[in-house]
Structures are given as structure tokens and as C-alpha cells.
């Protein structure tokens, strides 16, 4: 297995012909199965995803970090994720979601039975409660294979959005096994109320094995509610990470 890591110099501005030539050669390489693309301006993404369409269906791991993906690029990428022959199973979009569009396209793909994605990392995304509702619906769908989900430093999500995300964890249809949520240095939204909802979900018969809460708003009361969940024989939780500094 080969891994291609590509960083662009901050002053690099390739011509359209150079852009197409380079990524055209990459997409023709049959031995690359992992692409880590960081801090590279793909100028919205529509040309990049169009050139790389067949390649992105073939690879297993994709990291698109700080890549400036816009609405048109998100639509093309969503079509790739939803295609029958897409084999992508790990996706990292840290810092690339500059609007709700890519998030919604990704969640729509999760509802597709052909989508093989089981690991999704969203960090620093401009997502909101409505986007969390879309994700919640996807996780509560029998078609979703997602097992590992990380949503950190998304400051437009309120307590209501996190509550929406917790709902499918109480369902037998959710396949999630690992969940990391929250943010430091932002609005206090992952609080004791969210802890209670998570505790209730863990006490039910679900598959969650790892839970990490990143927050400055949890009190000792919020941490204490997890005791009941951990003592419940139906809980599958193996590792719980909560802040050491509590209010």
C-alpha cells in the first residue's frame, strides 16, 4: 500500500494545465490507496473531484484538511461517496468544511447503502444544529456503517444539536462504537444536560465502546451521571474520557 502526502507551498499557484496534469497522473496510479492532502487550496474542489473521481472511489483513506471545499465541490464529492463502486472507509475533513453544504452532502451519502464509510473526522467545521439533525437521521438509519465519529471545535452547534446527535445512540440501528464531541475555548454547550442524555443512551443496549467529551462546562454532577451507565450490564462502554478540570 502506498501513501501520497501532498503539501503545497503557500505561494504556489499552479496553472489549470499543471493542476490537471499532476492530479491526472496521481489518479492513474493504481498502487496508491491512501491520500493525505493538507493545506492545499483545491479552489472549491469541483475540478479536483472531477479529475480524481475514479481514483477517490478506489482508495480507502482520504484526508482533506484545510482544502477550501465549496458547494459545487461538495456536490461532486457527495456523488462519489454515494456511488456503488466507492470503497472509501476513512474520511478526515478537518478544517475543510467552510459551509454546511459539504457536511450535508456527506451525511446524505451515509444514508446510501452503497456508502462504505465507517470513520469520519470533522473538526473546526461551520456546521449547525440543522446539520446535526441530518447526521442524527443518518446514524439512525440501517444503511449507515459509521463506527467512528469525531466532531470537535464546531462552535455553531448548540446544546440542542448535541441532544439531537445522542438520540440515535439509544437505537439498535446505530453502528457507532466510538464518539468524540465538544470544544474548548468556545460556547458552553456540552454540559451536564448532554451528560445525562449520553448516560441514558449508554444504559440502553447500544454498541458504543469509547466516549470522549471535550468541554469546560461539565461539573462533578455531570460526570457522576455516568456511574449508573457504567454499572448497567447492557452498557458496552470500555473507555470514558472526561475533562479533569471541572466547574
Rosetta blueprint (number, residue, H / E / L):
1 X L
2 X E
3 X E
4 X E
5 X E
6 X E
7 X E
8 X L
9 X L
10 X L
11 X L
12 X L
13 X L
14 X L
15 X L
16 X H
17 X H
18 X H
19 X H
20 X H
21 X H
22 X H
23 X H
24 X H
25 X H
26 X H
27 X H
28 X L
29 X L
30 X L
31 X L
32 X E
33 X E
34 X E
35 X E
36 X E
37 X E
38 X E
39 X L
40 X L
41 X L
42 X L
43 X L
44 X E
45 X L
46 X H
47 X H
48 X H
49 X H
50 X H
51 X H
52 X L
53 X H
54 X H
55 X H
56 X H
57 X H
58 X H
59 X L
60 X L
61 X E
62 X E
63 X E
64 X E
65 X E
66 X L
67 X L
68 X L
69 X E
70 X L
71 X H
72 X H
73 X H
74 X H
75 X H
76 X H
77 X H
78 X H
79 X H
80 X H
81 X H
82 X H
83 X L
84 X L
85 X L
86 X L
87 X L
88 X L
89 X L
90 X E
91 X E
92 X E
93 X L
94 X L
95 X L
96 X L
97 X E
98 X L
99 X L
100 X H
101 X H
102 X H
103 X H
104 X H
105 X H
106 X H
107 X H
108 X H
109 X H
110 X H
111 X L
112 X L
113 X L
114 X L
115 X L
116 X L
117 X L
118 X L
119 X E
120 X E
121 X E
122 X E
123 X E
124 X L
125 X L
126 X L
127 X L
128 X L
129 X H
130 X H
131 X H
132 X H
133 X H
134 X H
135 X H
136 X H
137 X H
138 X H
139 X H
140 X L
141 X L
142 X L
143 X L
144 X L
145 X L
146 X L
147 X L
148 X E
149 X E
150 X E
151 X E
152 X E
153 X L
154 X L
155 X L
156 X L
157 X L
158 X L
159 X H
160 X H
161 X H
162 X H
163 X H
164 X H
165 X H
166 X H
167 X H
168 X H
169 X H
170 X H
171 X L
172 X L
173 X L
174 X L
175 X L
176 X L
177 X L
178 X E
179 X E
180 X E
181 X E
182 X E
183 X L
184 X L
185 X L
186 X L
187 X L
188 X L
189 X L
190 X L
191 X L
192 X H
193 X H
194 X H
195 X H
196 X H
197 X H
198 X H
199 X H
200 X H
201 X H
202 X H
203 X H
204 X L
205 X L
206 X L
207 X L
208 X L
209 X L
210 X E
211 X E
212 X E
213 X E
214 X E
215 X L
216 X L
217 X L
218 X L
219 X L
220 X H
221 X H
222 X H
223 X H
224 X H
225 X L
226 X H
227 X H
228 X H
229 X H
230 X H
231 X H
232 X L
233 X L
234 X L
235 X L
236 X L
237 X L
238 X L
239 X E
240 X E
241 X E
242 X L
243 X L
244 X L
245 X L
246 X L
247 X L
